[in-house]
Amino acid sequence: MKKKTYDYANLVSGYFQKHLAGTKNVSVNTIHSYRDTFVIFNEYLEKERGFKLEKTCIGDLSRDIVLDFLNHLETARGYSASSRNQRLATLKSFMKYVQVERPDEMALCQSILSIEGKNTEKPVIQYLSNSQTDILMEQPDVTTPKGRRDLAMILLLYDSAARVQELCDLKVCDIRVDTPAVVHLFGKGRKNREVPLTEPCAKVVKRYIQENHLDAPSRSQDPLFVNPQGKKLTRSGVSYVLSKYIHQANENADANMPEITPHCLRHSKAMHLVEAEKNLIYIRDFLGHESIETTQVYAKANPEARRKALETMDKKMNTPAMPDWNDDPDLKAFLKGL
């Protein structure tokens, strides 16, 4: 009899250390997200299925176990379909790794990989109009150092379409404010990209850097933006600043702005590029998307882009007049005989 190999724990360990952190070189945030899935999944295996993880083989898993786990997430933990799909995506990613490491378990891997996610409503892309964006930029009090910092931060977040974590991670050496101005973003999936900056944004950030003496050679590795304690800004810190100015704009300028997250400024920049009829390939590279399909959601969500597409389609549809079927006696006879 073939000796059982209790390899589940080793495969999970290899998935995180060798695959995610090594081969894929994913961010710490991604690793933490995937870790959370396995914490919940392993707890389910032990408490609901009676598994002992140290004596579990990868072959002990099955499609039915994974399906029951997904159902458990919804019924016992109250997960939404979207959250359920995220946990499933992690398990699928793991099984793709397993089928490479253990080709003899290919059938198991394929049975789990074939599990489909639940249909979910696609979220509406929330973004600010050009006029709302202008109003937002007018809110910081530029007569104060804090207001000048906030303006530089919000303007750079919008102008570069940076993800909020990309902004928080920026060091002084990552940005060039002299012509041609550019910012180096260390992005999702550990991918780097160079993003050009507009002249107004570059001028504001340059003044901020000079005012805070960040242009000294010894400061090149310092965080570009810091909180009052001198530590680099956090995601929640950026969200707080943005929320404050959204409320201020609604009170002072009656801007009718929604409660937004920093990511909304990224959406706003993308939508404004679509409205300016920039090529989707350029927008994809600007945003740092892997696939053009991800970028296309902005074109599909933009009503002005849809209107222009329909107008173009109307001009192209110069269809010749179709003959009236009543003029064809053979066709009339055929229809009467049905």
Backbone as numpy.savetxt, mean C-alpha at the origin, in Angstrom:
# Nx Ny Nz CAx CAy CAz Cx Cy Cz
8.76 -48.80 8.35 7.92 -47.61 8.35 8.80 -46.36 8.35
8.44 -45.41 7.52 9.21 -44.18 7.42 9.06 -43.36 8.70
10.21 -42.92 9.24 10.19 -42.15 10.46 9.61 -40.77 10.22
8.73 -40.33 11.13 8.10 -39.02 10.96 9.12 -37.91 11.22
9.07 -36.90 10.40 9.94 -35.74 10.57 9.13 -34.59 11.12
9.42 -34.21 12.36 8.68 -33.12 12.98 9.29 -31.79 12.49
8.89 -31.42 11.29 9.58 -30.33 10.59 8.79 -29.02 10.55
7.58 -28.99 11.09 6.78 -27.77 10.98 7.49 -26.57 11.60
7.97 -26.73 12.84 8.63 -25.61 13.52 9.88 -25.15 12.77
10.64 -26.12 12.23 11.85 -25.76 11.48 11.51 -25.01 10.20
10.43 -25.41 9.54 10.03 -24.74 8.31 9.55 -23.31 8.59
8.81 -23.14 9.68 8.35 -21.80 10.04 9.55 -20.92 10.37
10.49 -21.46 11.13 11.70 -20.71 11.47 12.48 -20.33 10.22
12.64 -21.29 9.30 13.35 -21.01 8.05 12.64 -20.00 7.18
11.31 -20.04 7.22 10.51 -19.10 6.44 10.79 -17.67 6.87
10.88 -17.45 8.19 11.12 -16.10 8.69 12.58 -15.68 8.55
13.49 -16.57 8.92 14.90 -16.18 8.94 15.55 -16.25 7.56
15.33 -17.34 6.87 16.01 -17.53 5.58 15.28 -16.87 4.43
13.95 -16.98 4.44 13.17 -16.49 3.30 12.80 -15.02 3.42
12.04 -14.65 4.48 11.57 -13.27 4.61 12.71 -12.30 4.90
13.50 -12.60 5.93 14.58 -11.68 6.30 15.78 -11.79 5.37
15.99 -12.98 4.79 17.14 -13.18 3.92 16.85 -12.95 2.46
16.22 -13.94 1.82 15.97 -13.87 0.37 15.12 -12.68 -0.02
13.99 -12.48 0.67 13.06 -11.40 0.31 13.48 -10.05 0.90
14.22 -10.08 2.00 14.70 -8.85 2.65 13.56 -7.87 2.92
12.47 -8.41 3.48 11.30 -7.57 3.74 11.54 -6.70 4.97
10.68 -5.71 5.15 10.82 -4.78 6.26 10.44 -5.44 7.58
10.84 -4.80 8.67 10.50 -5.29 10.01 9.00 -5.29 10.21
8.32 -4.27 9.68 6.86 -4.19 9.83 6.17 -5.38 9.16
6.67 -5.79 7.99 6.10 -6.94 7.29 6.33 -8.22 8.08
7.53 -8.38 8.61 7.83 -9.56 9.42 6.92 -9.62 10.63
6.68 -8.49 11.28 5.80 -8.46 12.44 4.37 -8.84 12.06
3.92 -8.38 10.90 2.57 -8.71 10.44 2.44 -10.21 10.19
3.43 -10.80 9.53 3.41 -12.23 9.25 3.55 -13.04 10.55
4.36 -12.52 11.46 4.52 -13.19 12.76 3.19 -13.28 13.48
2.41 -12.21 13.46 1.13 -12.19 14.15 0.21 -13.28 13.62
0.25 -13.51 12.31 -0.58 -14.57 11.72 -0.21 -15.93 12.30
1.10 -16.20 12.40 1.52 -17.52 12.89 1.27 -17.67 14.39
1.33 -16.59 15.14 0.99 -16.66 16.56 -0.46 -17.12 16.71
-1.34 -16.52 15.91 -2.77 -16.88 15.99 -3.00 -18.29 15.45
-2.34 -18.62 14.33 -2.52 -19.94 13.72 -2.01 -21.04 14.64
-0.84 -20.83 15.24 -0.28 -21.84 16.14 -1.14 -22.03 17.38
-1.68 -20.92 17.87 -2.59 -21.00 19.02 -3.82 -21.82 18.66
-4.32 -21.63 17.44 -5.48 -22.40 16.98 -5.13 -23.88 16.89
-3.96 -24.19 16.34 -3.56 -25.59 16.19 -3.47 -26.28 17.56
-2.96 -25.57 18.56 -2.78 -26.18 19.89 -4.10 -26.28 20.65
-4.87 -25.20 20.69 -6.06 -25.17 21.53 -7.28 -25.81 20.87
-7.44 -25.61 19.56 -8.64 -26.10 18.88 -8.44 -27.45 18.21
-7.18 -27.77 17.86 -6.94 -29.03 17.14 -6.08 -30.01 17.93
-5.58 -29.59 19.10 -4.82 -30.51 19.95 -3.42 -30.81 19.47
-2.85 -29.97 18.61 -1.50 -30.20 18.12 -0.47 -29.88 19.20
0.64 -30.60 19.18 1.84 -30.23 19.93 2.86 -29.78 18.88
3.15 -28.48 18.88 3.94 -27.90 17.80 5.31 -28.55 17.64
5.92 -28.96 18.78 7.24 -29.58 18.68 7.18 -30.98 18.07
5.97 -31.53 17.96 5.80 -32.85 17.35 4.84 -32.78 16.17
4.91 -31.69 15.43 4.02 -31.50 14.28 4.83 -31.57 12.98
4.32 -32.36 12.05 4.90 -32.44 10.71 4.14 -31.51 9.79
4.79 -31.01 8.77 4.09 -30.17 7.81 2.97 -30.95 7.15
3.18 -32.27 7.03 2.16 -33.12 6.43 0.93 -33.31 7.29
1.01 -32.90 8.57 -0.15 -32.99 9.46 -1.18 -31.91 9.14
-0.74 -30.87 8.44 -1.67 -29.81 8.04 -2.50 -30.30 6.86
-3.58 -29.60 6.60 -4.43 -29.95 5.46 -5.22 -28.73 5.02
-5.81 -28.84 3.87 -6.68 -27.77 3.36 -7.84 -27.53 4.31
-8.42 -28.63 4.84 -9.57 -28.50 5.74 -9.19 -27.78 7.04
-7.99 -28.05 7.55 -7.55 -27.38 8.78 -7.44 -25.88 8.55
-6.86 -25.50 7.41 -6.72 -24.07 7.11 -8.09 -23.43 6.92
-9.01 -24.12 6.24 -10.35 -23.58 6.06 -11.06 -23.42 7.40
-10.91 -24.40 8.29 -11.51 -24.30 9.62 -10.91 -23.14 10.40
-9.60 -22.93 10.24 -8.93 -21.81 10.90 -9.50 -20.48 10.42
-9.69 -20.35 9.12 -10.24 -19.12 8.56 -11.66 -18.88 9.05
-12.44 -19.95 9.15 -13.80 -19.83 9.68 -13.76 -19.44 11.15
-12.80 -19.98 11.88 -12.62 -19.65 13.31 -12.32 -18.15 13.48
-11.53 -17.60 12.57 -11.19 -16.18 12.65 -12.45 -15.31 12.55
-13.37 -15.72 11.69 -14.59 -14.93 11.48 -15.61 -15.14 12.59
-15.81 -16.40 12.98 -16.89 -16.70 13.94 -16.47 -16.46 15.38
-15.25 -16.87 15.74 -14.82 -16.77 17.14 -14.09 -15.47 17.43
-13.40 -14.92 16.45 -12.60 -13.71 16.69 -13.21 -12.46 16.05
-14.27 -12.65 15.27 -14.94 -11.49 14.69 -14.17 -10.79 13.59
-13.32 -11.54 12.87 -12.54 -10.94 11.80 -13.43 -10.56 10.61
-13.09 -9.46 9.97 -13.75 -9.10 8.72 -13.21 -9.97 7.60
-13.90 -9.97 6.46 -13.44 -10.74 5.31 -12.06 -10.27 4.86
-11.83 -8.97 4.95 -10.54 -8.42 4.55 -9.41 -8.91 5.45
-9.65 -8.91 6.77 -8.64 -9.38 7.72 -8.40 -10.87 7.55
-9.48 -11.61 7.30 -9.36 -13.05 7.04 -8.47 -13.28 5.83
-8.68 -12.51 4.78 -7.89 -12.68 3.55 -6.42 -12.37 3.78
-6.14 -11.42 4.67 -4.74 -11.09 4.97 -4.04 -12.26 5.64
-4.72 -12.92 6.58 -4.14 -14.10 7.24 -3.95 -15.24 6.23
-4.90 -15.41 5.34 -4.79 -16.43 4.31 -3.59 -16.15 3.40
-3.39 -14.90 3.04 -2.28 -14.54 2.17 -0.94 -14.91 2.81
-0.83 -14.73 4.13 0.41 -15.09 4.82 0.63 -16.60 4.77
-0.41 -17.37 5.02 -0.29 -18.82 4.99 0.05 -19.31 3.57
-0.51 -18.66 2.57 -0.18 -19.02 1.18 1.28 -18.72 0.88
1.76 -17.59 1.36 3.16 -17.24 1.17 4.06 -18.30 1.80
3.68 -18.77 2.98 4.43 -19.82 3.67 4.43 -21.12 2.87
3.28 -21.48 2.31 3.18 -22.73 1.56 3.99 -22.67 0.26
4.13 -21.48 -0.31 4.99 -21.34 -1.50 6.44 -21.63 -1.13
6.82 -21.21 0.07 8.17 -21.50 0.56 8.33 -22.99 0.83
7.30 -23.60 1.43 7.36 -25.01 1.78 7.52 -25.89 0.54
6.80 -25.56 -0.53 6.87 -26.42 -1.72 8.24 -26.39 -2.38
9.00 -25.35 -2.11 10.38 -25.31 -2.60 11.29 -26.14 -1.70
11.08 -25.99 -0.40 11.91 -26.71 0.57 11.54 -28.19 0.66
10.27 -28.49 0.46 9.79 -29.88 0.57 8.94 -30.23 -0.65
9.57 -30.51 -1.77 8.81 -30.84 -2.99 7.90 -32.05 -2.82
8.22 -32.91 -1.86 7.38 -34.09 -1.64 6.02 -33.71 -1.05
5.89 -32.49 -0.56 4.61 -32.01 -0.01 3.90 -31.08 -0.99
4.22 -31.21 -2.27 3.65 -30.34 -3.29 2.13 -30.40 -3.32
1.57 -31.61 -3.17 0.11 -31.76 -3.23 -0.56 -30.98 -2.10
0.01 -31.09 -0.89 -0.54 -30.34 0.25 -0.47 -28.84 -0.02
0.69 -28.39 -0.49 0.88 -26.96 -0.74 -0.12 -26.45 -1.77
-0.29 -27.17 -2.84 -1.19 -26.74 -3.90 -2.64 -26.73 -3.43
-3.01 -27.66 -2.57 -4.40 -27.69 -2.07 -4.69 -26.45 -1.22
-3.70 -25.98 -0.46 -3.89 -24.78 0.37 -3.79 -23.53 -0.48
-2.88 -23.55 -1.45 -2.73 -22.38 -2.33 -3.97 -22.14 -3.18
-4.77 -23.19 -3.37 -5.98 -23.05 -4.20 -7.16 -22.45 -3.43
-7.00 -22.24 -2.13 -8.08 -21.62 -1.34 -8.24 -20.17 -1.78
-9.45 -19.80 -2.10 -9.70 -18.45 -2.58 -10.10 -17.52 -1.43
-9.69 -16.28 -1.56 -10.09 -15.28 -0.59 -11.55 -14.91 -0.78
-12.14 -14.35 0.26 -13.53 -13.92 0.17 -13.63 -12.59 -0.55
-14.72 -12.41 -1.27 -14.94 -11.13 -1.95 -15.19 -10.04 -0.91
-14.55 -8.93 -1.13 -14.72 -7.78 -0.23 -15.03 -6.55 -1.05
-15.69 -5.61 -0.42 -15.95 -4.34 -1.10 -14.65 -3.57 -1.25
-14.40 -3.10 -2.47 -13.20 -2.32 -2.69 -13.36 -0.95 -2.05
-12.40 -0.57 -1.19 -12.52 0.73 -0.51 -12.42 1.88 -1.51
-13.19 2.91 -1.24 -13.14 4.10 -2.08 -11.84 4.85 -1.78
-11.13 5.23 -2.83 -9.88 5.97 -2.63 -10.22 7.38 -2.16
-9.72 7.72 -1.00 -9.99 9.04 -0.43 -8.82 9.96 -0.77
-9.13 11.10 -1.33 -8.08 12.04 -1.69 -8.61 13.47 -1.64
-7.67 14.41 -1.56 -8.03 15.82 -1.54 -8.00 16.39 -2.94
-8.88 17.31 -3.21 -8.84 18.01 -4.50 -7.64 18.94 -4.51
-7.34 19.49 -5.67 -6.23 20.43 -5.76 -6.46 21.65 -4.85
-7.70 22.15 -4.83 -7.99 23.32 -4.00 -7.90 22.98 -2.52
-8.37 21.80 -2.12 -8.27 21.39 -0.73 -6.81 21.22 -0.31
-6.00 20.70 -1.23 -4.57 20.55 -0.94 -3.92 21.91 -0.70
-4.28 22.89 -1.53 -3.75 24.25 -1.36 -4.15 24.83 -0.01
-5.41 24.62 0.38 -5.90 25.13 1.66 -5.15 24.49 2.82
-4.90 23.18 2.71 -4.17 22.48 3.76 -2.78 23.07 3.95
-2.10 23.36 2.83 -0.74 23.90 2.92 -0.71 25.31 3.50
-1.85 25.98 3.52 -1.91 27.35 4.07 -2.12 27.37 5.59
-2.35 26.20 6.20 -2.71 26.15 7.61 -1.55 26.34 8.58
-0.37 25.75 8.35 0.71 25.94 9.33 1.09 27.41 9.47
1.36 27.82 10.69 1.76 29.20 10.99 3.26 29.33 10.71
3.59 29.85 9.54 5.00 29.91 9.13 5.78 31.02 9.83
5.14 31.73 10.77 5.88 32.71 11.56 6.56 32.04 12.76
6.28 30.74 12.95 6.89 29.99 14.06 7.74 28.85 13.51
8.81 28.47 14.23 9.65 27.35 13.79 8.86 26.05 13.63
7.92 25.81 14.56 7.12 24.57 14.49 6.24 24.58 13.25
5.65 25.73 12.94 4.80 25.82 11.76 5.60 25.62 10.49
6.84 26.12 10.45 7.68 25.96 9.28 8.10 24.50 9.10
8.35 23.84 10.24 8.65 22.41 10.17 7.46 21.63 9.64
6.26 21.94 10.16 5.06 21.23 9.76 4.78 21.42 8.26
4.96 22.64 7.77 4.73 22.89 6.36 5.71 22.10 5.51
6.99 22.10 5.89 7.99 21.34 5.14 7.64 19.86 5.13
7.18 19.35 6.26 6.85 17.92 6.38 5.64 17.55 5.53
4.55 18.32 5.66 3.33 18.00 4.92 3.53 18.20 3.42
4.23 19.25 3.05 4.46 19.52 1.63 5.32 18.44 1.01
6.35 17.99 1.73 7.21 16.92 1.22 6.45 15.60 1.14
5.60 15.34 2.12 4.80 14.11 2.11 3.91 14.06 0.88
3.30 15.19 0.55 2.44 15.25 -0.64 3.27 15.24 -1.93
4.27 16.10 -2.01 5.00 16.31 -3.26 5.73 15.04 -3.71
6.23 14.26 -2.76 6.97 13.05 -3.11 6.08 11.81 -3.15
4.82 11.96 -2.69 3.89 10.82 -2.56 4.51 9.73 -1.71
5.28 10.13 -0.71 5.95 9.16 0.16 4.95 8.47 1.07
5.21 7.21 1.38 4.47 6.55 2.44 4.93 7.17 3.75
4.06 7.15 4.76 4.38 7.86 6.00 5.64 7.30 6.65
5.85 5.98 6.59 7.06 5.42 7.18 8.30 5.85 6.40
8.16 6.00 5.08 9.28 6.48 4.27 9.67 7.89 4.70
8.68 8.71 5.00 8.96 10.07 5.46 9.64 10.04 6.83
9.14 9.23 7.75 9.70 9.16 9.09 11.16 8.69 9.06
11.49 7.82 8.12 12.83 7.24 8.05 13.84 8.14 7.34
13.38 9.25 6.77 14.29 10.10 6.01 15.40 10.69 6.89
16.61 10.64 6.35 17.74 11.33 6.96 18.07 12.55 6.11
18.84 13.46 6.67 19.19 14.68 5.95 19.89 14.36 4.64
20.74 13.33 4.65 21.50 12.97 3.45 20.63 12.37 2.35
19.37 12.05 2.67 18.48 11.42 1.68 17.81 12.43 0.76
18.01 13.70 1.00 17.31 14.70 0.19 18.29 15.72 -0.39
18.07 16.05 -1.64 18.85 17.09 -2.32 17.88 18.23 -2.63
18.15 19.41 -2.09 17.24 20.53 -2.27 17.73 21.51 -3.33
18.97 21.34 -3.80 19.46 22.16 -4.91 18.99 21.54 -6.22
18.89 22.37 -7.25 18.41 21.91 -8.55 19.42 20.92 -9.17
18.95 19.76 -9.67 17.57 19.24 -9.62 17.29 18.60 -8.27
16.23 19.07 -7.63 15.87 18.58 -6.29 15.30 17.17 -6.37
15.71 16.33 -5.44 15.26 14.93 -5.46 15.33 14.38 -4.04
14.46 13.42 -3.74 14.50 12.76 -2.44 14.65 11.26 -2.67
15.50 10.65 -1.87 15.77 9.21 -1.96 14.91 8.52 -0.91
13.93 7.73 -1.35 13.01 7.05 -0.44 13.37 5.57 -0.33
13.41 5.11 0.91 13.68 3.70 1.20 12.34 3.05 1.46
11.80 2.36 0.45 10.39 2.03 0.47 10.00 0.63 0.84
8.74 0.34 0.54 8.12 -0.95 0.84 8.86 -2.06 0.11
9.07 -3.18 0.79 9.78 -4.28 0.17 11.27 -4.00 0.04
11.77 -3.06 0.83 13.18 -2.68 0.83 13.64 -2.16 -0.54
12.72 -1.55 -1.25 13.06 -1.01 -2.58 13.30 0.49 -2.47
14.36 0.94 -3.13 14.71 2.35 -3.12 14.21 3.02 -4.39
13.89 4.30 -4.30 13.53 5.04 -5.50 13.90 6.51 -5.32
14.24 7.13 -6.42 14.54 8.56 -6.44 13.31 9.30 -6.97
12.82 10.25 -6.20 11.62 10.99 -6.59 11.96 12.47 -6.76
11.67 13.03 -7.92 11.94 14.47 -8.13 10.99 15.32 -7.32
11.47 16.48 -6.90 10.65 17.41 -6.13 10.41 18.68 -6.94
9.25 19.27 -6.73 8.95 20.53 -7.40 9.77 21.65 -6.75
9.93 22.73 -7.47 10.72 23.85 -6.97 10.13 24.45 -5.69
8.79 24.68 -5.59 8.24 25.22 -4.34 8.53 24.34 -3.13
8.39 23.03 -3.30 8.65 22.11 -2.19 10.13 22.17 -1.80
11.00 22.14 -2.79 12.44 22.17 -2.52 12.83 23.43 -1.75
12.24 24.57 -2.11 12.56 25.84 -1.44 12.15 25.81 0.03
10.95 25.29 0.30 10.45 25.23 1.67 11.33 24.31 2.52
11.65 23.14 1.97 12.47 22.18 2.72 13.89 22.72 2.91
14.41 23.41 1.90 15.76 23.98 2.01 15.82 25.01 3.13
14.80 25.87 3.21 14.77 26.87 4.28 14.70 26.19 5.66
13.91 25.10 5.72 13.79 24.35 6.98 15.15 23.75 7.37
15.85 23.18 6.42 17.16 22.57 6.69 18.16 23.63 7.15
18.18 24.76 6.47 19.13 25.83 6.83 18.81 26.41 8.20
17.53 26.63 8.47 17.12 27.22 9.75 17.53 26.34 10.92
17.48 25.02 10.74 17.79 24.09 11.81 19.23 23.58 11.74
20.04 24.22 10.88 21.47 23.90 10.75 21.71 22.42 10.40
20.75 21.85 9.66 20.89 20.46 9.25 21.83 20.30 8.06
22.25 21.43 7.47 23.15 21.37 6.32 24.61 21.22 6.74
24.89 21.19 8.04 26.26 20.95 8.51 26.64 19.50 8.21
27.87 19.25 7.75 28.29 17.88 7.41 28.06 16.88 8.53
28.21 17.33 9.77 28.05 16.42 10.91 26.60 15.99 11.14
25.66 16.67 10.47 24.23 16.37 10.68 23.64 15.51 9.57
24.45 15.05 8.64 23.94 14.36 7.44 23.18 13.08 7.77
23.52 12.43 8.87 22.86 11.18 9.24 21.71 11.40 10.24
21.44 12.65 10.56 20.34 12.96 11.49 18.99 12.76 10.81
17.95 12.45 11.58 16.60 12.41 11.00 16.24 13.77 10.42
15.55 13.77 9.29 15.16 15.04 8.67 14.12 15.76 9.52
13.17 14.99 10.07 12.12 15.59 10.91 12.14 14.94 12.29
12.08 15.78 13.31 12.10 15.27 14.69 10.95 15.88 15.49
10.63 15.24 16.60 9.60 15.76 17.50 10.23 16.71 18.51
9.45 17.29 19.41 10.02 18.23 20.39 11.10 17.63 21.28
11.14 16.30 21.40 12.16 15.64 22.21 13.44 15.35 21.42
13.44 15.76 20.15 14.62 15.56 19.33 14.73 14.18 18.70
13.69 13.37 18.86 13.68 12.03 18.27 12.94 12.08 16.94
13.26 11.13 16.04 12.62 11.16 14.73 11.12 10.96 14.87
10.39 11.59 13.99 8.93 11.52 14.04 8.44 10.09 13.84
7.35 9.76 14.49 6.71 8.47 14.32 5.50 8.61 13.40
4.96 7.49 12.97 3.77 7.50 12.13 2.62 8.20 12.85
2.45 7.89 14.13 1.36 8.51 14.88 1.59 10.01 15.04
2.87 10.42 15.13 3.18 11.84 15.23 2.79 12.59 13.98
3.09 12.01 12.82 2.72 12.63 11.55 1.20 12.69 11.42
0.52 11.63 11.83 -0.95 11.58 11.76 -1.55 12.68 12.64
-0.97 12.87 13.81 -1.48 13.90 14.73 -1.36 15.29 14.11
-0.20 15.57 13.53 0.03 16.89 12.91 -0.95 17.12 11.77
-1.10 16.12 10.92 -2.00 16.26 9.77 -3.44 16.46 10.22
-3.87 15.66 11.20 -5.25 15.76 11.70 -5.52 17.15 12.27
-4.53 17.72 12.94 -4.69 19.05 13.53 -4.97 20.10 12.45
-4.24 20.01 11.34 -4.41 21.01 10.29 -5.67 20.76 9.46
-6.11 19.52 9.38 -7.39 19.23 8.71 -8.52 19.90 9.48
-8.53 19.72 10.80 -9.56 20.35 11.64 -9.48 21.87 11.53
-8.27 22.39 11.52 -8.09 23.83 11.43 -8.61 24.38 10.11
-8.35 23.64 9.02 -8.83 24.06 7.69 -10.34 24.06 7.63
-10.96 23.07 8.25 -12.42 23.00 8.24 -13.05 24.12 9.07
-12.37 24.51 10.14 -12.91 25.58 10.99 -12.67 26.97 10.40
-11.46 27.17 9.87 -11.08 28.51 9.40 -11.48 28.80 7.97
-11.39 27.78 7.14 -11.60 28.01 5.70 -12.83 27.29 5.16
-13.55 26.57 6.05 -14.74 25.83 5.61 -14.40 24.97 4.39
-13.28 24.21 4.52 -12.76 23.45 3.38 -13.52 22.15 3.12
-14.34 21.73 4.10 -15.12 20.50 3.95 -14.21 19.30 3.67
-13.12 19.22 4.41 -12.18 18.12 4.23 -12.57 16.93 5.09
-12.37 15.71 4.58 -12.65 14.52 5.38 -11.53 14.30 6.39
-11.80 13.49 7.40 -10.75 13.08 8.34 -9.85 12.09 7.59
-8.62 12.47 7.36 -7.75 11.66 6.50 -6.52 11.17 7.25
-5.87 10.17 6.67 -4.59 9.67 7.17 -3.48 10.25 6.30
-2.23 10.16 6.75 -1.12 10.63 5.90 -1.09 9.96 4.54
-1.56 8.71 4.45 -1.54 7.99 3.18 -2.45 8.65 2.16
-3.44 9.40 2.66 -4.36 10.11 1.77 -3.62 11.14 0.92
-2.54 11.72 1.45 -1.76 12.67 0.65 -1.05 11.97 -0.50
-0.65 10.73 -0.28 -0.07 9.92 -1.36 -1.12 9.67 -2.44
-2.34 9.29 -1.99 -3.43 9.11 -2.94 -3.71 10.41 -3.71
-3.68 11.52 -2.99 -3.99 12.81 -3.61 -2.99 13.14 -4.71
-1.71 12.94 -4.43 -0.68 13.22 -5.44 -0.89 12.33 -6.65
-1.19 11.05 -6.42 -1.40 10.12 -7.53 -2.59 10.54 -8.39
-3.69 10.93 -7.74 -4.88 11.35 -8.48 -4.62 12.63 -9.25
-3.85 13.53 -8.68 -3.54 14.79 -9.37 -2.63 14.55 -10.58
-1.76 13.54 -10.48 -0.92 13.18 -11.64 -1.78 12.59 -12.75
-2.79 11.80 -12.36 -3.72 11.24 -13.36 -4.49 12.37 -14.03
-4.97 13.33 -13.23 -5.71 14.46 -13.78 -4.85 15.29 -14.72
-3.54 15.33 -14.45 -2.63 16.07 -15.32 -2.23 15.25 -16.55
-2.84 14.05 -16.69 -2.64 13.17 -17.84 -1.19 12.70 -17.98
-0.56 12.46 -16.82 0.78 11.87 -16.85 0.66 10.39 -17.19
1.68 9.87 -17.86 1.70 8.46 -18.26 1.67 7.56 -17.03
0.87 6.49 -17.09 0.74 5.59 -15.94 2.06 4.91 -15.58
2.91 4.69 -16.57 4.22 4.09 -16.29 5.03 5.03 -15.40
4.98 6.33 -15.73 5.68 7.33 -14.91 5.10 7.34 -13.50
3.77 7.31 -13.39 3.13 7.35 -12.07 3.49 6.10 -11.27
3.53 4.96 -11.95 3.91 3.71 -11.27 5.30 3.83 -10.65
6.26 4.31 -11.43 7.63 4.46 -10.93 7.71 5.53 -9.85
6.93 6.59 -10.00 6.90 7.67 -9.02 6.43 7.14 -7.67
5.41 6.29 -7.69 4.84 5.76 -6.46 5.61 4.55 -5.92
6.43 3.94 -6.78 7.18 2.77 -6.36 6.37 1.50 -6.37
5.36 1.43 -7.25 4.55 0.21 -7.38 5.31 -0.85 -8.17
5.09 -2.11 -7.83 5.70 -3.20 -8.58 4.96 -3.43 -9.90
3.65 -3.30 -9.86 2.83 -3.62 -11.02 2.02 -2.40 -11.46
1.85 -2.28 -12.77 1.04 -1.19 -13.33 -0.42 -1.36 -12.92
-0.83 -2.60 -12.62 -2.22 -2.86 -12.22 -2.55 -2.12 -10.92
-1.57 -2.03 -10.01 -1.78 -1.30 -8.77 -2.01 0.17 -9.05
-1.27 0.70 -10.00 -1.37 2.12 -10.33 -2.67 2.44 -11.05
-3.19 1.48 -11.80 -4.39 1.72 -12.60 -5.61 2.04 -11.77
-5.58 1.68 -10.48 -6.76 1.96 -9.63 -7.01 3.46 -9.55
-5.96 4.26 -9.67 -6.14 5.71 -9.60 -6.83 6.23 -10.85
-6.46 5.68 -12.00 -7.11 6.10 -13.24 -8.58 5.68 -13.24
-8.86 4.49 -12.70 -10.23 3.99 -12.67 -11.08 4.77 -11.67
-10.45 5.25 -10.60 -11.20 5.95 -9.56 -11.39 7.43 -9.86
-10.66 7.95 -10.84 -10.73 9.37 -11.11 -11.84 9.68 -12.11
-12.88 10.40 -11.69 -14.02 10.65 -12.59 -13.64 11.45 -13.83
-12.70 12.36 -13.70 -12.28 13.15 -14.86 -11.57 12.28 -15.89
-10.75 11.34 -15.40 -10.06 10.43 -16.31 -11.06 9.53 -17.04
-12.10 9.08 -16.31 -13.13 8.24 -16.94 -13.89 9.02 -18.02
-14.20 10.28 -17.70 -14.94 11.09 -18.67 -14.13 11.28 -19.94
-12.84 11.56 -19.82 -12.00 11.75 -21.00 -11.86 10.47 -21.79
-11.81 9.33 -21.08 -11.72 8.04 -21.77 -12.97 7.77 -22.58
-14.14 8.10 -22.01 -15.39 7.90 -22.72 -15.49 8.82 -23.94
-15.01 10.05 -23.80 -15.03 10.98 -24.93 -14.15 10.46 -26.06
-13.00 9.93 -25.71 -12.10 9.36 -26.72 -12.74 8.15 -27.39
-13.42 7.34 -26.59 -14.07 6.15 -27.13 -15.18 6.54 -28.11
-15.95 7.56 -27.75 -17.04 8.02 -28.62 -16.52 8.46 -29.98
-15.37 9.14 -29.98 -14.81 9.62 -31.23 -14.33 8.49 -32.11
-13.88 7.40 -31.45 -13.35 6.27 -32.22 -14.46 5.37 -32.75
-15.63 5.39 -32.10 -16.70 4.47 -32.48 -17.52 5.03 -33.63
-16.94 5.05 -34.80 -17.63 5.50 -36.01 -18.13 4.26 -36.76
-19.18 3.66 -36.21 -19.67 2.40 -36.74 -20.55 2.63 -37.96
-20.31 1.90 -39.10 -21.17 2.06 -40.28 -22.58 1.61 -39.99
-23.54 2.17 -40.71 -24.95 1.82 -40.50 -25.18 0.35 -40.79
-25.85 -0.35 -39.85 -26.13 -1.77 -40.04 -27.39 -1.93 -40.89
-27.41 -2.93 -41.77 -28.61 -3.16 -42.59 -29.78 -3.62 -41.74
-30.98 -3.23 -42.09 -32.18 -3.62 -41.38 -32.49 -5.08 -41.69
-32.66 -5.94 -40.65 -32.91 -7.36 -40.90 -34.23 -7.56 -41.61
-35.15 -6.58 -41.52 -36.42 -6.72 -42.22 -36.25 -6.74 -43.73
-35.10 -6.25 -44.22 -34.84 -6.24 -45.66 -34.34 -7.59 -46.17
-34.12 -8.52 -45.26 -33.59 -9.84 -45.66 -34.72 -10.86 -45.56
-35.33 -11.28 -46.68 -36.45 -12.23 -46.66 -36.08 -13.58 -46.09
-34.81 -14.03 -46.33 -34.40 -15.34 -45.80 -34.35 -15.33 -44.28
-33.90 -14.21 -43.71 -33.83 -14.10 -42.26 -35.23 -14.06 -41.67
-36.17 -13.36 -42.34 -37.54 -13.29 -41.83 -38.18 -14.68 -41.84
-37.92 -15.43 -42.88 -38.47 -16.77 -42.97 -37.89 -17.67 -41.88
-36.57 -17.49 -41.62 -35.92 -18.29 -40.59 -36.52 -18.01 -39.23
-36.74 -16.73 -38.91 -37.26 -16.37 -37.60 -38.68 -16.86 -37.41
-39.50 -16.83 -38.48 -40.87 -17.27 -38.39 -40.97 -18.77 -38.17
-39.92 -19.48 -38.66 -39.94 -20.93 -38.52 -39.44 -21.44 -37.18
-38.99 -20.55 -36.29 -38.48 -20.98 -34.98 -39.61 -21.45 -34.08
